[in-house]
Amino acid sequence: ELFVKEMRPHSRATISAAPSAQAAVQDAAIVVLVTSAKEPVVKDEWIADGAHICAVGACRPTHREMDAALVARGELYVDSREAALVEAGDIVLAMQEGAIGPSHIKGELGEIVARTCEGRRADNRVTIFKSLGLAVEDVAAAHLVYERAKATGVGKELTL
C-alpha cells in the first residue's frame, strides 16, 4: 500500500495493490519478479498460458522466485548461459530437483537480438527471461543516461 501511495503521483499507469502474490500474477500477460526471495513467490499453476516472465531477482544459487514446475514449463532465456547455470537459483535448483537440464535454456538475450536463436514458438507458450545482469548492460545503460543528460543539459560534470 505504501509503494502504491508513493508511486501513483509519478505514473500515468494505474497502480493498485493486490491482496496476494497469486492475485497479482493470475491472468497477467507480463510478470516481473524482482525479489530477494529464497523460496518461490510464484507457482506454475498461477501463471496463464502465453505469459512472459521477466525474473531479475533471487540471483544466488540458493535463492529462487519461481517453482521448478514453472521453470520447466517455460521457454527459458538468459543473459548468460555460463552464469545462469551456476548462479541463478531458479535454474540451479530446478536442475538439482531433476525438473530441467542445461539444454532447457533456449537462448541468450544477445542471440534473440541477433536473431540467431528462435524466440517464442507459439502464442500460448510461457516465456521466461532470467537475468543476472552483465557488466556490459550496466555500461550501456550508463552511456545512455550520460548521452541523454548531455542532450538535455542536466547533471553536473565532475573531474575525477
Secondary structure, DSSP 4 states (H G I P E B T S, - for coil): -HHHHHHGGG-SS-----SSHHHHHTT-SEEEE----SS-SB-GGGSPTT-EEEE----STT--SB-HHHHHHSEEEES-HHHHHHH-HHHHHHHHTTS--GGGEEEEHHHHHHT-S---SSTTS-EEEE----HHHHHHHHHHHHHHHHHHT-S-----
